[in-house]
Amino acid sequence: MRYFGIGFLVFILLEIFSLIQAASRIGAFGTLALIILSAMAGLFMLRRFGLSGILLAGAAVRSGGQVSAYQLLWPVRYAVAALLLISPGFFSTLLAVLLMLPLKGGRASQTVHGGAAQFGGFAQARPNGDDDIIEGDFRTVDGSRPSEKPANRFIEDRSKD
């Protein structure tokens, strides 16, 4: 916990330093405009993210297949990047951009098997290659057996009604 406090203090100092440097190079109004623009982008991201992004991580785990750590952590990275964009300062904006980069490599792209659970009961039946089978209810119009008439024996002629 001690290192968290030191890291937070360093983060705040880097934010202040980046704001001072940006204001000295592009002016106060330019710096203020960039801060407002990044905050608006962060708010847009959070609004677009919504609850569906949080549920995306749960759906990836429940899918039962192989889930990469990148897929599992993407909603969390997206939300943290949006919050970093909202905070004033250019160091946090740089961290947000780094979080948004699609970095896949090493251990981050390996699949996660340990936390995945298998849920059943709601799976759709997979086709078994019989493309000529059509499921449905039918009845014969005249009551004859299926082998006595041609294949169109189940079609009613409603044009006479």
Short mmCIF file of the C-alpha atoms (twelve columns), coordinates in Angstrom:
data_MODEL
# 
_entry.id   MODEL 
# 
loop_
_atom_site.group_PDB 
_atom_site.id 
_atom_site.type_symbol 
_atom_site.label_atom_id 
_atom_site.label_alt_id 
_atom_site.label_comp_id 
_atom_site.label_asym_id 
_atom_site.label_seq_id 
_atom_site.Cartn_x 
_atom_site.Cartn_y 
_atom_site.Cartn_z 
_atom_site.pdbx_PDB_model_num 
ATOM 1   C CA . MET A 1   0.000   0.000   0.000   1 
ATOM 2   C CA . ARG A 2   2.957   2.254   0.627   1 
ATOM 3   C CA . TYR A 3   4.037   1.929   -3.010  1 
ATOM 4   C CA . PHE A 4   0.562   2.820   -4.228  1 
ATOM 5   C CA . GLY A 5   0.737   6.155   -2.410  1 
ATOM 6   C CA . ILE A 6   4.171   6.898   -3.831  1 
ATOM 7   C CA . GLY A 7   3.033   5.892   -7.328  1 
ATOM 8   C CA . PHE A 8   -0.054  8.091   -7.048  1 
ATOM 9   C CA . LEU A 9   2.076   11.053  -5.945  1 
ATOM 10  C CA . VAL A 10  4.459   10.520  -8.875  1 
ATOM 11  C CA . PHE A 11  1.462   10.287  -11.225 1 
ATOM 12  C CA . ILE A 12  0.066   13.613  -9.959  1 
ATOM 13  C CA . LEU A 13  3.466   15.291  -10.301 1 
ATOM 14  C CA . LEU A 14  3.836   13.995  -13.869 1 
ATOM 15  C CA . GLU A 15  0.364   15.327  -14.703 1 
ATOM 16  C CA . ILE A 16  1.208   18.783  -13.342 1 
ATOM 17  C CA . PHE A 17  4.558   18.789  -15.137 1 
ATOM 18  C CA . SER A 18  2.909   17.802  -18.436 1 
ATOM 19  C CA . LEU A 19  0.312   20.563  -18.069 1 
ATOM 20  C CA . ILE A 20  2.988   23.184  -17.377 1 
ATOM 21  C CA . GLN A 21  5.082   22.041  -20.337 1 
ATOM 22  C CA . ALA A 22  2.091   22.025  -22.694 1 
ATOM 23  C CA . ALA A 23  0.973   25.477  -21.525 1 
ATOM 24  C CA . SER A 24  4.453   26.898  -22.077 1 
ATOM 25  C CA . ARG A 25  4.638   25.449  -25.618 1 
ATOM 26  C CA . ILE A 26  1.123   25.907  -27.030 1 
ATOM 27  C CA . GLY A 27  -0.384  28.442  -24.631 1 
ATOM 28  C CA . ALA A 28  -3.000  28.279  -21.924 1 
ATOM 29  C CA . PHE A 29  -6.016  28.304  -24.252 1 
ATOM 30  C CA . GLY A 30  -4.582  25.549  -26.448 1 
ATOM 31  C CA . THR A 31  -3.853  23.440  -23.382 1 
ATOM 32  C CA . LEU A 32  -7.338  24.041  -22.026 1 
ATOM 33  C CA . ALA A 33  -8.868  23.137  -25.387 1 
ATOM 34  C CA . LEU A 34  -6.912  19.867  -25.522 1 
ATOM 35  C CA . ILE A 35  -7.938  18.990  -21.964 1 
ATOM 36  C CA . ILE A 36  -11.609 19.630  -22.777 1 
ATOM 37  C CA . LEU A 37  -11.315 17.639  -26.003 1 
ATOM 38  C CA . SER A 38  -9.779  14.631  -24.239 1 
ATOM 39  C CA . ALA A 39  -12.410 14.784  -21.486 1 
ATOM 40  C CA . MET A 40  -15.173 14.826  -24.097 1 
ATOM 41  C CA . ALA A 41  -13.578 11.826  -25.819 1 
ATOM 42  C CA . GLY A 42  -13.438 9.980   -22.489 1 
ATOM 43  C CA . LEU A 43  -17.081 10.755  -21.757 1 
ATOM 44  C CA . PHE A 44  -18.061 9.588   -25.231 1 
ATOM 45  C CA . MET A 45  -16.152 6.345   -24.692 1 
ATOM 46  C CA . LEU A 46  -17.809 5.714   -21.329 1 
ATOM 47  C CA . ARG A 47  -21.218 6.461   -22.753 1 
ATOM 48  C CA . ARG A 48  -20.647 4.172   -25.723 1 
ATOM 49  C CA . PHE A 49  -19.179 1.500   -23.476 1 
ATOM 50  C CA . GLY A 50  -22.223 1.135   -21.222 1 
ATOM 51  C CA . LEU A 51  -23.194 -2.051  -19.491 1 
ATOM 52  C CA . SER A 52  -22.732 -4.101  -22.636 1 
ATOM 53  C CA . GLY A 53  -18.978 -3.755  -22.424 1 
ATOM 54  C CA . ILE A 54  -18.914 -5.083  -18.896 1 
ATOM 55  C CA . LEU A 55  -21.126 -7.994  -19.877 1 
ATOM 56  C CA . LEU A 56  -18.813 -8.737  -22.805 1 
ATOM 57  C CA . ALA A 57  -16.167 -10.075 -20.443 1 
ATOM 58  C CA . GLY A 58  -18.696 -12.349 -18.746 1 
ATOM 59  C CA . ALA A 59  -19.984 -13.602 -22.079 1 
ATOM 60  C CA . ALA A 60  -16.461 -14.416 -23.178 1 
ATOM 61  C CA . VAL A 61  -15.961 -16.555 -20.083 1 
ATOM 62  C CA . ARG A 62  -19.352 -18.265 -20.422 1 
ATOM 63  C CA . SER A 63  -18.805 -19.133 -24.067 1 
ATOM 64  C CA . GLY A 64  -17.080 -22.336 -23.031 1 
ATOM 65  C CA . GLY A 65  -14.453 -22.057 -25.737 1 
ATOM 66  C CA . GLN A 66  -10.942 -20.776 -25.479 1 
ATOM 67  C CA . VAL A 67  -10.784 -17.205 -24.262 1 
ATOM 68  C CA . SER A 68  -7.633  -15.177 -24.676 1 
ATOM 69  C CA . ALA A 69  -6.523  -12.912 -21.883 1 
ATOM 70  C CA . TYR A 70  -6.722  -10.036 -24.366 1 
ATOM 71  C CA . GLN A 71  -10.445 -10.691 -24.952 1 
ATOM 72  C CA . LEU A 72  -11.035 -11.029 -21.245 1 
ATOM 73  C CA . LEU A 73  -9.285  -7.788  -20.306 1 
ATOM 74  C CA . TRP A 74  -10.425 -5.605  -23.218 1 
ATOM 75  C CA . PRO A 75  -13.571 -4.201  -21.510 1 
ATOM 76  C CA . VAL A 76  -11.557 -3.344  -18.410 1 
ATOM 77  C CA . ARG A 77  -8.822  -1.670  -20.470 1 
ATOM 78  C CA . TYR A 78  -11.422 0.303   -22.416 1 
ATOM 79  C CA . ALA A 79  -13.114 1.615   -19.259 1 
ATOM 80  C CA . VAL A 80  -9.821  2.536   -17.579 1 
ATOM 81  C CA . ALA A 81  -8.683  4.321   -20.751 1 
ATOM 82  C CA . ALA A 82  -11.938 6.302   -20.801 1 
ATOM 83  C CA . LEU A 83  -11.466 7.341   -17.172 1 
ATOM 84  C CA . LEU A 84  -7.868  8.345   -17.867 1 
ATOM 85  C CA . LEU A 85  -9.006  10.495  -20.778 1 
ATOM 86  C CA . ILE A 86  -11.486 12.293  -18.529 1 
ATOM 87  C CA . SER A 87  -8.817  13.209  -15.985 1 
ATOM 88  C CA . PRO A 88  -6.986  16.444  -16.844 1 
ATOM 89  C CA . GLY A 89  -3.402  16.072  -17.933 1 
ATOM 90  C CA . PHE A 90  -1.371  14.742  -20.789 1 
ATOM 91  C CA . PHE A 91  0.379   11.908  -18.979 1 
ATOM 92  C CA . SER A 92  -2.977  10.243  -18.294 1 
ATOM 93  C CA . THR A 93  -3.955  10.807  -21.933 1 
ATOM 94  C CA . LEU A 94  -0.752  9.074   -23.021 1 
ATOM 95  C CA . LEU A 95  -1.522  6.136   -20.715 1 
ATOM 96  C CA . ALA A 96  -5.070  5.968   -22.119 1 
ATOM 97  C CA . VAL A 97  -3.755  5.803   -25.678 1 
ATOM 98  C CA . LEU A 98  -1.321  3.053   -24.677 1 
ATOM 99  C CA . LEU A 99  -4.169  1.083   -23.094 1 
ATOM 100 C CA . MET A 100 -6.224  1.377   -26.274 1 
ATOM 101 C CA . LEU A 101 -3.486  -0.038  -28.501 1 
ATOM 102 C CA . PRO A 102 -4.234  -3.623  -29.560 1 
ATOM 103 C CA . LEU A 103 -1.086  -5.147  -28.131 1 
ATOM 104 C CA . LYS A 104 -1.137  -8.916  -28.408 1 
ATOM 105 C CA . GLY A 105 1.963   -10.805 -27.584 1 
ATOM 106 C CA . GLY A 106 3.667   -13.065 -25.137 1 
ATOM 107 C CA . ARG A 107 1.610   -14.101 -22.169 1 
ATOM 108 C CA . ALA A 108 -1.195  -11.643 -22.888 1 
ATOM 109 C CA . SER A 109 -2.353  -13.548 -25.948 1 
ATOM 110 C CA . GLN A 110 -2.275  -17.013 -24.416 1 
ATOM 111 C CA . THR A 111 -5.625  -18.595 -23.809 1 
ATOM 112 C CA . VAL A 112 -7.173  -18.789 -20.383 1 
ATOM 113 C CA . HIS A 113 -8.686  -22.128 -19.432 1 
ATOM 114 C CA . GLY A 114 -8.811  -22.040 -15.647 1 
ATOM 115 C CA . GLY A 115 -11.705 -19.651 -15.089 1 
ATOM 116 C CA . ALA A 116 -13.887 -20.787 -17.962 1 
ATOM 117 C CA . ALA A 117 -17.025 -22.654 -17.012 1 
ATOM 118 C CA . GLN A 118 -19.187 -24.859 -19.190 1 
ATOM 119 C CA . PHE A 119 -22.871 -23.976 -19.191 1 
ATOM 120 C CA . GLY A 120 -25.421 -26.165 -20.895 1 
ATOM 121 C CA . GLY A 121 -29.077 -26.274 -21.694 1 
ATOM 122 C CA . PHE A 122 -29.167 -23.301 -24.031 1 
ATOM 123 C CA . ALA A 123 -26.984 -24.505 -26.871 1 
ATOM 124 C CA . GLN A 124 -28.342 -24.576 -30.389 1 
ATOM 125 C CA . ALA A 125 -28.177 -27.903 -32.173 1 
ATOM 126 C CA . ARG A 126 -25.493 -27.994 -34.817 1 
ATOM 127 C CA . PRO A 127 -26.447 -29.096 -38.316 1 
ATOM 128 C CA . ASN A 128 -25.242 -32.576 -39.150 1 
ATOM 129 C CA . GLY A 129 -24.960 -32.128 -42.898 1 
ATOM 130 C CA . ASP A 130 -28.512 -33.192 -43.865 1 
ATOM 131 C CA . ASP A 131 -29.477 -30.147 -45.892 1 
ATOM 132 C CA . ASP A 132 -32.546 -31.741 -47.465 1 
ATOM 133 C CA . ILE A 133 -34.411 -32.237 -44.173 1 
ATOM 134 C CA . ILE A 134 -37.034 -29.660 -43.289 1 
ATOM 135 C CA . GLU A 135 -38.624 -29.966 -39.877 1 
ATOM 136 C CA . GLY A 136 -42.256 -29.106 -39.358 1 
ATOM 137 C CA . ASP A 137 -45.792 -30.382 -38.818 1 
ATOM 138 C CA . PHE A 138 -47.859 -31.611 -41.723 1 
ATOM 139 C CA . ARG A 139 -51.087 -33.412 -42.504 1 
ATOM 140 C CA . THR A 140 -52.408 -35.091 -45.585 1 
ATOM 141 C CA . VAL A 141 -55.449 -33.516 -47.158 1 
ATOM 142 C CA . ASP A 142 -57.173 -36.682 -48.335 1 
ATOM 143 C CA . GLY A 143 -55.953 -39.021 -45.580 1 
ATOM 144 C CA . SER A 144 -53.924 -41.241 -47.922 1 
ATOM 145 C CA . ARG A 145 -50.659 -42.841 -46.940 1 
ATOM 146 C CA . PRO A 146 -47.483 -40.996 -47.972 1 
ATOM 147 C CA . SER A 147 -46.270 -43.759 -50.309 1 
ATOM 148 C CA . GLU A 148 -49.446 -43.693 -52.472 1 
ATOM 149 C CA . LYS A 149 -49.089 -40.182 -53.976 1 
ATOM 150 C CA . PRO A 150 -46.248 -38.019 -55.323 1 
ATOM 151 C CA . ALA A 151 -44.186 -35.654 -53.143 1 
ATOM 152 C CA . ASN A 152 -46.621 -32.726 -53.431 1 
ATOM 153 C CA . ARG A 153 -49.387 -34.620 -51.626 1 
ATOM 154 C CA . PHE A 154 -49.043 -32.400 -48.534 1 
ATOM 155 C CA . ILE A 155 -49.721 -29.115 -50.283 1 
ATOM 156 C CA . GLU A 156 -53.257 -27.842 -49.976 1 
ATOM 157 C CA . ASP A 157 -54.792 -26.018 -52.900 1 
ATOM 158 C CA . ARG A 158 -56.347 -22.935 -51.290 1 
ATOM 159 C CA . SER A 159 -57.175 -21.242 -54.585 1 
ATOM 160 C CA . LYS A 160 -60.601 -22.950 -54.614 1 
ATOM 161 C CA . ASP A 161 -61.658 -21.382 -51.286 1 
# 
